[in-house]
Amino acid sequence: MRNISLVLALIVVCMLGCANDKSKSSKADKHSPAKVEMLPKESNLANVTLTPEAFERLGVTTATAKIEPVSRTKTFGGEITIPPGEQAVIVAPVSGTIQLPERSSLPKPGTAVERGLQVIKFIPLLTPERFVPTAAERSQIVNAQASMISLQMTADGDIKLSIEEVNAARIALNRAQTLLKDRVGSQRAVDDAQAQLALAEARYKVASERKKVLDKLTEDMENGKATPIPISSPISGIIRSLPVTPGQIVSTGSTLFEVVNLEEVWIRVPVYVGLLKTLNLGHTARVQLFGEEQQGQSVEVEPVTAPPAADPLSSTADLFYKLPNPDGRYRPGEKLSVTIVQQGTADQLVVPVNSILFDIDGGTWVYEKTGELQFRRARVELEKTTTDYAIINRGISSGTEVVVDGAAEIFGTEFGAGK
């Protein structure tokens, strides 16, 4: 009996021990459902160690990030416009009929034309085309003949006014050249005077051509005949609109076609008047198409002297810059970003622009040199770039040595795209 009691006691003790073990295990499982290991830091993933052979082959060079005084800038929205004198709207001098030009067809809008190219043929409606004209024809003929006197007077006034403008522009150009020769003027003043003279001469030429056409029409009206008049493009450019068709009868002043020259365009930048005094208005600016800010693609533009313009409703004044456009990339009415230099400078952290890397998401990086052949990819916040340097807001500190030449190759090596 004693042995049986001892065996029973041992069994009870074992059962109690197993129950305690199960209770502890269940509590541990309840408080620790999974084992999570510490994830590596981003900086540890971006470490690259090159072999001496790879370092030599990649041609790696470095530069030190440093604090330098940098010109401050401010970005505005701009609009592409057509410069004065580069847009010609041709209208009917008198009532007449539209005909096709010699051995050609009417050009379609968007077609490039050279200066002097015949676009349409115009037959003035100064005499009846039949022995018994209709009432509408008689009315148009009377109106055309009546308007000739007014048109002749206007043409004579335009000739005299354009002559005076040419003389004044020549005087201004001579004065600007003399001041520049005496070293008290500027080359910009000479360029502006030359531009004003060119515009005045262009207006005089247009007025002279119009006077010749009106003289011819007056002669035809007196002789009782209507000679077809070839209407040519006064400037080289593209046909912007051509709202007439062959055989159409148009009245005096109706638009025949419009030509624009887009070899050079202007950028109109409305600026709040309270900011004008903070901007360096004589300095060049940089323009970018919207969507190209991350790629750092920009074009330098020069300010131009334009007639003063402002908008009282928005309290803005207009600044103008000229932009070369030989390939027709920029179009009138297109919006873009314009960065204008401000007065004074500010101390900021800069690195060479070639040291900046852009990832697929637009993030910006540099490679820090951490050892003899060791580099670490560091994320930086980029404020802006110029042709020579990049301004960094945060991410690295002054004195950090960054990779310049070979940065893209190291980037490819890190992600398996390099050799």
C-alpha positions in Angstrom: 0.0 0.0 0.0 2.8 2.3 0.8 4.3 1.8 -2.6 1.0 2.4 -4.3 0.6 5.7 -2.4 4.1 6.8 -3.4 3.4 6.1 -7.1 0.1 8.0 -6.9 1.9 11.1 -5.3 4.5 11.1 -8.1 1.8 11.0 -10.8 0.0 14.0 -9.2 3.2 16.0 -9.0 4.0 15.3 -12.7 0.6 16.4 -13.7 0.8 19.6 -11.8 4.2 20.4 -13.3 2.9 19.8 -16.9 0.0 22.1 -16.2 2.3 24.9 -15.0 4.5 24.5 -18.1 1.5 24.7 -20.4 0.2 27.8 -18.6 3.7 29.5 -18.9 3.9 28.6 -22.6 0.5 30.0 -23.3 1.3 33.2 -21.5 4.5 33.6 -23.5 2.7 32.9 -26.8 0.1 35.4 -25.9 2.6 38.3 -25.2 5.1 37.4 -28.1 3.1 36.3 -31.1 6.1 36.9 -33.5 9.7 37.6 -33.4 10.7 40.8 -35.3 14.3 41.5 -36.1 15.6 45.1 -36.4 15.5 46.3 -39.9 18.7 47.8 -41.4 19.0 51.5 -41.7 18.8 53.2 -45.1 22.3 54.5 -44.7 23.6 50.9 -44.4 22.0 49.9 -47.6 23.7 52.7 -49.6 27.3 51.9 -48.8 29.5 51.2 -51.7 33.1 49.9 -51.6 35.1 50.0 -54.8 38.2 48.1 -55.7 41.3 50.1 -56.7 40.8 48.9 -60.3 37.2 50.1 -60.4 38.1 53.4 -58.8 40.7 54.0 -61.4 38.5 52.9 -64.3 35.5 55.1 -63.2 37.7 58.2 -62.9 36.1 59.3 -59.7 36.7 62.9 -58.6 35.4 64.6 -55.4 34.7 68.1 -54.2 33.9 69.6 -50.8 30.5 71.0 -50.0 30.9 74.5 -48.7 29.0 77.6 -47.7 29.1 80.4 -50.3 27.2 83.6 -50.9 24.6 82.9 -53.6 22.3 85.2 -55.4 18.7 84.8 -54.2 16.0 84.1 -56.8 12.3 84.2 -57.0 10.1 82.2 -59.4 7.1 83.6 -61.3 4.7 82.4 -64.0 5.3 83.7 -67.5 3.4 83.7 -70.8 4.9 83.6 -74.3 3.9 86.5 -76.5 4.7 87.7 -80.0 7.2 90.6 -80.1 6.0 93.9 -81.6 6.6 94.1 -85.3 6.6 90.3 -85.7 2.9 90.0 -86.4 1.3 91.2 -89.6 -2.5 91.3 -90.2 -3.3 92.0 -93.8 -6.7 93.5 -94.5 -8.6 94.4 -97.7 -7.8 98.0 -98.7 -11.2 98.2 -100.5 -14.0 95.9 -101.4 -13.0 93.2 -103.7 -12.9 89.5 -104.8 -10.4 86.9 -103.6 -8.7 84.8 -106.2 -5.9 82.2 -106.2 -2.3 83.4 -106.5 -0.4 82.8 -109.7 0.3 79.0 -110.3 -0.5 78.1 -106.7 -3.2 77.5 -104.1 -4.1 79.2 -100.9 -1.6 78.3 -98.2 -3.1 76.6 -95.1 -2.7 78.0 -91.6 0.6 76.8 -90.2 2.4 77.0 -93.5 5.8 78.7 -93.5 6.0 81.6 -96.0 8.9 83.9 -97.0 8.8 87.6 -97.1 7.4 88.8 -100.5 5.7 85.5 -101.3 2.3 86.0 -103.0 -0.4 84.6 -100.8 -3.6 85.6 -102.6 -4.7 87.7 -105.6 -7.1 90.5 -104.9 -9.4 92.1 -107.5 -10.8 95.5 -106.3 -14.5 96.1 -106.8 -14.2 99.6 -108.2 -16.2 99.1 -111.4 -19.1 96.9 -112.3 -18.2 93.5 -113.8 -21.4 93.6 -116.0 -23.0 96.4 -118.1 -25.9 96.5 -115.7 -24.6 96.1 -112.1 -26.9 94.8 -109.4 -28.0 97.0 -106.4 -25.5 95.2 -104.1 -22.7 95.9 -106.6 -23.6 99.5 -107.0 -23.7 99.9 -103.2 -20.3 98.2 -102.8 -18.8 100.3 -105.6 -20.0 103.6 -104.1 -18.7 102.6 -100.7 -15.3 101.6 -102.1 -15.0 104.8 -104.1 -16.0 106.9 -101.1 -13.5 105.2 -98.8 -10.6 105.8 -101.2 -10.4 109.4 -100.2 -10.2 108.6 -96.5 -7.7 105.9 -97.1 -5.5 108.1 -99.2 -5.5 110.8 -96.4 -4.7 108.2 -93.8 -1.9 106.7 -95.9 -0.4 110.2 -96.4 -0.5 110.8 -92.7 1.1 107.4 -92.0 4.0 108.2 -94.4 4.7 111.5 -92.7 4.5 110.0 -89.2 6.7 107.0 -90.1 9.3 109.4 -91.6 9.4 111.4 -88.4 9.7 108.2 -86.3 12.7 107.0 -88.4 14.5 110.3 -88.0 13.9 110.3 -84.2 15.1 106.7 -84.0 18.3 107.6 -85.9 19.0 110.5 -83.6 18.5 108.3 -80.6 20.8 105.7 -82.0 23.6 108.2 -82.8 23.3 109.6 -79.3 23.5 106.1 -77.7 26.6 105.3 -79.9 28.3 108.5 -78.9 27.7 107.9 -75.2 29.0 104.4 -75.5 32.1 105.7 -77.3 32.7 108.2 -74.5 32.3 105.4 -72.0 29.3 107.0 -70.3 26.6 104.8 -72.0 25.9 101.1 -72.3 25.8 98.6 -75.1 22.2 97.7 -74.1 21.1 101.3 -74.8 22.7 101.0 -78.3 20.9 97.7 -78.9 17.6 99.2 -77.8 18.1 102.2 -80.1 18.9 99.9 -83.0 15.8 97.9 -82.3 13.6 101.0 -82.2 15.1 102.2 -85.5 14.4 98.8 -87.1 10.8 99.0 -86.0 10.4 102.5 -87.3 11.9 101.6 -90.7 9.6 98.5 -90.9 6.6 100.8 -90.2 7.7 103.2 -92.9 8.1 100.4 -95.4 4.6 99.0 -94.7 3.2 102.5 -95.0 5.0 103.1 -98.3 3.7 99.8 -99.7 0.2 100.6 -98.7 0.5 104.1 -100.3 1.6 102.5 -103.6 -1.4 100.1 -103.5 -3.8 102.9 -102.9 -2.3 105.0 -105.6 -2.7 102.2 -108.0 -6.3 101.7 -107.0 -7.0 105.4 -107.4 -5.6 105.3 -110.9 -7.7 102.2 -111.8 -10.8 103.9 -110.4 -10.2 107.0 -112.6 -9.5 104.9 -115.7 -12.6 102.7 -115.0 -10.8 99.4 -114.8 -9.7 97.1 -111.9 -6.3 95.5 -112.1 -5.7 92.4 -109.9 -3.4 93.1 -107.0 -1.1 90.4 -105.7 -1.1 90.4 -101.9 2.2 89.2 -100.5 3.5 88.4 -97.1 5.3 91.5 -95.6 7.4 89.3 -93.2 8.8 85.8 -93.1 6.9 83.5 -90.7 4.0 81.2 -90.7 0.4 81.7 -91.7 -1.6 82.0 -88.5 -5.0 82.5 -90.0 -6.5 82.7 -93.5 -10.3 83.3 -93.2 -11.1 83.8 -96.9 -11.7 81.5 -99.8 -11.3 81.9 -103.6 -14.3 83.8 -105.1 -15.3 85.4 -101.9 -16.3 89.1 -101.9 -14.9 91.0 -98.9 -15.6 94.5 -97.7 -13.1 97.2 -96.9 -11.0 96.4 -93.8 -11.8 92.6 -93.8 -8.9 90.4 -92.6 -7.3 88.5 -95.5 -4.6 86.6 -93.6 -2.3 86.9 -90.7 1.4 86.1 -90.5 3.6 85.8 -87.4 7.3 85.4 -87.0 8.3 83.1 -84.1 12.1 83.0 -84.6 12.2 85.0 -81.3 9.4 85.3 -78.8 8.9 87.5 -75.7 8.0 86.3 -72.3 5.6 88.5 -70.3 6.0 88.1 -66.6 3.4 89.8 -64.3 5.0 90.7 -61.0 3.3 92.1 -57.9 4.3 95.7 -57.7 5.5 95.3 -54.1 8.2 92.9 -55.2 9.6 95.0 -58.1 12.1 96.8 -55.8 13.5 93.5 -54.5 14.3 92.2 -58.0 17.4 92.8 -60.2 15.5 93.9 -63.3 18.6 94.3 -65.4 19.9 90.7 -64.8 19.2 87.7 -67.0 16.5 85.3 -65.9 16.0 81.5 -66.4 12.9 79.9 -67.8 11.7 76.3 -67.7 8.7 74.5 -69.2 6.3 73.2 -66.6 7.3 69.6 -65.9 11.0 70.0 -66.5 11.9 71.4 -63.0 13.2 68.1 -61.7 15.4 67.6 -64.8 17.0 71.0 -64.2 16.5 72.0 -67.9 16.4 75.7 -68.2 17.2 78.5 -70.7 18.8 81.8 -69.9 16.9 84.9 -71.3 17.7 88.6 -71.4 15.4 91.4 -70.4 14.1 93.7 -73.2 12.8 97.2 -73.1 9.1 97.2 -73.8 6.2 99.6 -73.5 5.2 99.8 -69.8 2.2 97.7 -68.9 0.4 96.9 -65.7 -2.9 95.4 -64.4 -4.6 97.4 -61.7 -7.0 94.6 -60.8 -4.2 92.2 -59.8 -1.7 94.9 -58.8 1.0 93.6 -61.1 3.4 95.1 -63.5 4.7 93.3 -66.6 8.4 92.4 -67.2 9.5 91.2 -70.6 12.3 88.9 -71.7 13.4 87.7 -75.1 13.7 84.0 -75.9 15.2 82.5 -79.1 12.9 80.1 -80.8 14.5 78.9 -84.0 12.9 75.4 -83.8 9.4 76.7 -83.0 9.4 74.8 -79.6 7.7 77.7 -77.8 4.2 78.8 -78.8 2.3 82.1 -78.2 0.1 81.8 -75.1 2.2 79.0 -73.6 2.9 79.2 -69.8 6.3 78.6 -68.3 8.3 79.1 -65.1 10.5 82.2 -64.9 13.2 82.5 -62.2 14.4 86.1 -61.6 17.5 87.1 -59.6 16.8 89.2 -56.5 18.8 92.0 -55.0 21.7 90.9 -52.7 23.1 87.5 -51.8 22.6 84.8 -49.1 25.0 82.3 -47.6 24.0 78.7 -48.7 25.4 75.2 -48.9 26.5 74.5 -52.5 28.0 71.5 -54.3 29.0 71.0 -58.0 25.9 70.4 -60.1 27.4 67.2 -61.6 27.4 65.6 -58.2 23.5 65.5 -58.0 21.8 62.3 -58.9 18.0 61.9 -59.7 16.3 58.6 -59.1 13.2 57.3 -60.9 10.9 59.0 -58.4 12.6 62.4 -58.7 14.5 62.1 -55.5 17.9 63.8 -55.2 21.1 62.1 -53.9 24.8 62.6 -53.6 27.6 60.1 -52.8 29.6 61.0 -49.7 33.2 59.8 -49.5 33.5 57.9 -46.2 36.8 56.2 -46.7 39.6 55.7 -49.1 37.5 53.6 -51.5 34.2 53.8 -49.6 31.2 55.9 -50.5 27.7 56.3 -49.0 24.6 57.5 -51.0 22.9 60.3 -49.1 19.5 61.8 -49.8 19.6 65.7 -50.1 16.9 68.3 -50.4 17.7 70.4 -53.5 16.6 74.0 -53.7 17.8 74.9 -57.2 20.6 74.3 -59.7 22.6 76.6 -62.0 25.0 75.8 -64.8 27.9 75.3 -62.2 26.5 74.4 -58.8 23.5 73.1 -56.9 22.1 74.6 -53.7 21.4 72.1 -50.9 18.9 72.9 -48.1 19.6 69.8 -46.0 20.9 66.3 -46.1 24.7 66.9 -45.8 26.8 69.4 -44.0 29.5 71.8 -44.9 32.9 70.1 -45.4 31.4 66.9 -46.7 33.4 65.4 -49.5 31.0 64.4 -52.4 31.7 62.5 -55.7 31.5 64.7 -58.8 32.9 62.8 -61.8 31.9 59.1 -61.6 28.7 59.6 -59.5 26.4 58.2 -62.1 28.8 55.2 -62.6 28.8 54.4 -58.9 25.0 54.7 -58.9 24.9 52.1 -61.7 27.4 49.9 -59.9 25.3 50.0 -56.7 22.1 48.9 -58.5 23.7 46.4 -60.9 23.6 48.5 -64.0 27.2 49.4 -64.1 30.2 47.5 -65.5 
